[in-house]
Amino acid sequence: MNEATTLTGRQEEPGKRYPLWIERTLLLVAAAVFFIYAADVSAAVDQPVLGTLTAYVVYPLVLLALVEMCGRILQNIHGS
């Protein structure tokens, strides 16, 4: 059986290749934004422990979530 089928027997056709360089570039931009603004995020919170946790735990997770959402939106637009 050389044909690509799913578990339900539906025929699958290969689609266009998604340009992964877009998501990789977004991830590099998010890393650069993190390194540039982490100290500002930490300083924006008045408490030292909470500021550090916010800058080095919450802030990168928010950036990663934004990159993931942008990637999924681009995949949807691209038709992958």
Residue pairs with C-beta under 8 A, 6 or more apart in sequence:
3 11
4 11
4 12
4 13
4 14
5 11
5 12
6 12
15 79
15 80
16 78
16 79
16 80
18 75
18 78
18 80
19 78
22 71
22 74
23 67
23 71
23 74
26 67
26 70
26 71
27 67
30 63
30 64
30 66
30 67
33 63
34 59
34 60
34 63
37 59
38 55
38 56
38 59
39 55
41 51
41 54
41 55
41 59
42 51
42 52
42 54
42 55
42 56
43 51
44 51
45 51
45 54
45 55
